[in-house]
Amino acid sequence: MEYLKGHTIKPHRITGLGEVLFTDGTNTNLIPNQASCEAYGYTYDDESGTCSAYRLNGQLPKNFANTSNNTKGGFAQFNTTNTLLNGYDNETKGGNTNCLISGNANRTLEGIGNATVLGVNGQAQRQSEFAIGGGGNRIEYGSGSYAYADRQFSLIELSGVTTDNSNTNLTVNGDGSSLINIKENSIVGYEIYITRLEVGGSAGTAGDFSYRNRKGVVQIDRTFSMNFIVGFTRNIGKVGGVNGTFTEVDSSTSDVKSWTIQVSDRNNVTNIWSAKVYLHELISTSVSWS
């Protein structure tokens, strides 16, 4: 589709909820203003600040979802079970289990389970994530000037076990595989509270522990390169002689881009590790890093 005269953006794609997202030729998934939306023949919703191609039939979710779902507040894609959607224009992308979505224009990505999404324009992209959306991604500054960015707060539990001094990646709820998925062109501030508890091993002392805190930020460019910046680390408390070590690492594969916390301690010491990770995420479509 060509650009209409007087407009620097044009329709890019239509979501499963009927929302029309635009592009300026470089940035995608932009939310248009009312003038651009209606110029291309779509309908603008003042309440949600979205541009729509159509409205879903409220009966459709029942045809695609298990009867254990309550989908009065949105649309559940195929193979979604035990999930509640409350509010309006919310969506599960499919293969979702035990999720709670409440608010407006929130979603869970395909295959995500045990997640909670609240607020406006939030997205669960990690297993067992608790997320609060930060509102629509069109931010006005000045008269008729706009920037575009998705914003949300999330909380994730990472855990794992070590028995020697090898580096070990912590995973979501200790499931052995799920990590902190990321999006390109984003800034993710984080705060980590991490507990190490010795439970055994020939060189371990059951009951010794350490509790630490770290704040930092990771900048992720359009090629998913990550720049970790640590603000500070503090030792809050411990019993016994060591803290153990932990660091943030790029855990990406060719298929999934992610990071996590990597831990290690001594040989012949069995530790249980638990990390609460708070994420403050901003995904920009107006500014990019190469």
C-alpha positions in Angstrom: 0.0 0.0 0.0 1.3 3.5 -0.9 1.5 6.4 1.6 -1.5 8.7 1.4 -0.7 12.4 0.6 0.1 14.2 3.8 0.8 11.1 5.9 4.2 9.6 6.8 2.8 6.3 8.0 0.7 3.6 6.4 -1.0 0.3 7.5 1.4 -2.5 8.2 -0.6 -5.4 9.7 -3.9 -6.3 11.4 -3.8 -8.2 14.6 -6.1 -11.1 15.6 -8.2 -8.6 17.5 -8.7 -6.4 14.4 -6.3 -3.6 15.5 -4.4 -2.0 12.6 -0.7 -1.3 13.2 1.2 1.1 11.0 4.7 1.5 9.7 6.8 4.6 8.7 9.0 2.4 6.4 11.5 1.7 9.2 9.6 1.2 12.4 6.7 -1.2 12.6 3.8 -1.8 15.0 3.1 1.9 15.3 -0.3 3.0 16.7 -1.7 5.8 14.4 -3.5 8.9 15.5 -7.1 9.4 14.6 -6.5 11.3 11.4 -4.2 8.7 9.9 -6.4 5.8 11.0 -9.5 7.3 9.4 -7.7 8.5 6.3 -7.0 4.9 5.4 -10.6 3.9 6.0 -10.4 2.4 9.4 -12.3 3.1 12.7 -10.6 5.0 15.5 -11.6 4.2 19.1 -11.1 7.2 21.4 -11.4 5.2 24.6 -8.6 2.8 23.9 -6.6 5.0 21.4 -6.5 2.2 18.8 -7.3 1.9 15.1 -9.5 -1.0 14.2 -10.3 -2.8 10.9 -13.2 -4.8 12.5 -14.7 -5.9 15.8 -14.7 -9.5 16.8 -17.9 -11.4 17.3 -18.2 -12.0 21.0 -19.2 -15.7 20.4 -16.0 -16.5 18.5 -13.8 -17.2 21.5 -16.1 -20.1 22.6 -15.4 -21.8 19.3 -11.7 -21.8 19.7 -11.1 -22.4 23.4 -11.7 -25.0 26.0 -14.8 -24.6 28.1 -12.6 -24.1 31.2 -11.9 -20.6 29.9 -13.8 -17.4 30.7 -13.2 -15.1 27.6 -15.8 -12.4 28.0 -12.9 -9.8 28.0 -11.2 -10.8 24.8 -10.2 -13.6 22.4 -8.6 -16.9 23.2 -6.7 -18.6 20.3 -6.7 -22.3 19.8 -5.6 -24.6 22.7 -6.0 -22.1 25.5 -7.2 -23.7 28.8 -8.0 -22.7 32.3 -7.6 -19.0 31.4 -9.6 -15.9 32.4 -9.8 -12.8 30.2 -11.4 -9.8 31.9 -11.9 -6.3 30.5 -11.8 -5.9 26.7 -9.6 -6.4 23.6 -7.3 -8.9 25.5 -5.9 -12.0 23.7 -4.1 -15.2 24.2 -2.0 -16.3 21.2 -2.6 -20.0 21.7 -1.3 -23.0 23.7 -1.8 -21.0 26.9 -2.7 -22.5 30.2 -3.6 -21.2 33.7 -3.4 -17.5 32.7 -5.1 -14.4 34.1 -5.5 -11.3 31.8 -7.4 -8.3 33.1 -7.5 -4.8 31.6 -7.3 -3.6 28.0 -5.2 -4.8 25.0 -3.2 -7.2 27.0 -1.9 -10.5 25.6 0.1 -13.6 26.3 2.4 -15.0 23.6 2.0 -18.5 22.2 2.9 -21.3 24.5 3.1 -19.1 27.7 1.6 -20.6 30.8 0.9 -19.6 34.4 1.1 -15.9 33.6 -0.8 -12.8 34.8 -1.1 -9.6 32.8 -2.8 -6.5 34.1 -3.1 -2.9 33.1 -3.1 -1.7 29.4 -1.0 -3.0 26.5 0.9 -5.5 28.7 2.4 -8.7 27.3 3.5 -12.0 28.9 6.4 -13.3 26.9 8.0 -15.4 29.6 6.7 -18.4 31.5 5.0 -17.6 34.8 5.5 -13.9 34.3 3.5 -11.3 36.3 3.3 -8.2 34.0 1.6 -4.8 34.3 1.2 -2.9 31.0 2.2 0.8 30.9 -0.5 2.0 28.6 -0.8 2.6 24.8 2.4 2.9 22.9 1.6 6.3 21.3 3.0 9.1 23.5 2.3 12.7 22.5 4.8 15.4 23.2 4.2 18.9 21.9 1.4 19.7 19.4 0.9 16.8 17.1 4.2 15.1 17.8 4.4 11.5 18.9 6.9 8.9 20.0 6.1 5.2 20.2 7.2 2.8 22.9 5.7 -0.2 24.7 6.2 0.0 28.5 5.6 -2.5 31.3 6.7 -3.9 34.6 7.3 -7.6 35.2 8.3 -10.0 38.0 9.9 -13.3 37.3 11.2 -16.1 39.6 14.4 -17.9 38.6 15.9 -20.8 40.4 18.2 -23.7 40.2 20.6 -26.1 42.0 24.4 -26.3 42.0 26.6 -29.1 43.3 30.1 -28.0 42.1 31.9 -24.9 40.8 30.6 -25.0 37.3 28.6 -22.1 35.9 24.8 -22.8 36.0 22.0 -20.8 34.4 19.0 -20.3 36.6 15.6 -20.9 34.8 12.0 -19.8 35.4 10.6 -21.7 38.4 13.6 -24.1 38.0 12.1 -25.8 34.9 15.5 -26.2 33.3 14.7 -24.4 30.0 12.7 -21.1 30.4 14.7 -17.9 30.5 14.1 -14.1 30.3 13.0 -13.6 26.7 13.8 -10.1 25.2 12.7 -7.9 22.4 14.9 -6.0 20.0 15.5 -2.2 20.4 14.6 -2.2 24.1 15.9 -1.0 27.5 15.3 -3.3 30.4 16.1 -2.0 33.9 16.3 -4.8 36.4 16.6 -5.5 40.1 17.6 -8.9 41.4 17.2 -10.3 44.9 19.1 -13.6 45.1 19.3 -16.2 47.8 21.8 -19.0 48.1 21.1 -21.8 50.6 23.5 -24.6 51.4 21.7 -27.9 51.9 24.5 -30.5 51.8 27.6 -31.8 50.0 30.8 -33.1 51.6 32.2 -29.5 51.8 28.9 -27.8 52.5 27.3 -26.7 55.8 23.5 -27.1 55.7 21.9 -23.9 56.7 24.6 -21.5 55.6 23.2 -18.9 53.2 23.7 -15.6 51.5 21.2 -12.9 50.4 22.3 -10.3 47.8 20.8 -7.5 45.8 21.8 -5.9 42.4 20.4 -3.1 40.2 21.3 -2.6 36.6 20.1 -2.2 33.0 20.5 -4.0 29.7 20.3 -2.2 26.4 19.3 -4.5 23.5 19.8 -3.3 19.9 18.0 -4.4 16.7 20.4 -7.3 16.3 19.7 -8.4 19.9 23.2 -7.5 21.0 23.1 -6.9 24.8 25.0 -4.3 26.8 24.7 -5.0 30.6 25.4 -2.1 32.9 25.5 -2.9 36.6 24.6 0.0 38.9 25.4 -1.5 42.2 25.6 -4.8 44.1 25.1 -5.1 47.8 25.5 -8.0 50.3 22.4 -7.8 52.5 23.2 -10.7 54.8 24.8 -14.1 55.1 25.6 -17.0 57.5 28.8 -18.8 56.7 32.0 -17.7 54.9 31.0 -17.2 51.3 28.5 -15.4 49.1 28.8 -17.5 45.9 28.9 -15.7 42.6 26.2 -14.6 40.1 26.2 -12.6 36.9 23.8 -11.6 34.1 24.5 -13.5 30.8 23.3 -13.6 27.3 21.6 -17.0 27.0 20.3 -16.6 23.4 20.0 -19.3 20.9 19.4 -19.0 17.1 15.7 -19.4 17.8 15.1 -17.6 21.1 16.8 -14.4 22.3 17.1 -14.2 26.1 19.2 -13.5 29.1 19.4 -15.0 32.6 21.4 -15.2 35.8 24.4 -17.5 35.9 25.6 -18.8 39.3 28.4 -20.8 40.8 29.9 -21.8 44.1 32.4 -24.4 45.4 32.9 -28.0 44.5 31.2 -30.6 46.8 28.7 -28.0 48.0 25.0 -28.4 47.2 23.1 -25.1 46.9 19.6 -24.1 46.2 19.4 -20.7 44.4 16.4 -18.5 44.2 16.2 -15.1 42.4 13.4 -12.6 42.2 13.9 -10.5 39.1 12.0 -7.2 38.7 12.0 -5.9 35.1 11.2 -2.3 34.0 10.9 -2.6 30.2 10.7 0.0 27.5 10.6 -1.2 23.8 11.1 1.7 21.4 9.8 2.0 17.9 10.8 5.7 17.6 14.5 5.4 18.5 16.8 2.5 17.5 20.3 1.3 18.4 22.3 -0.4 15.7 
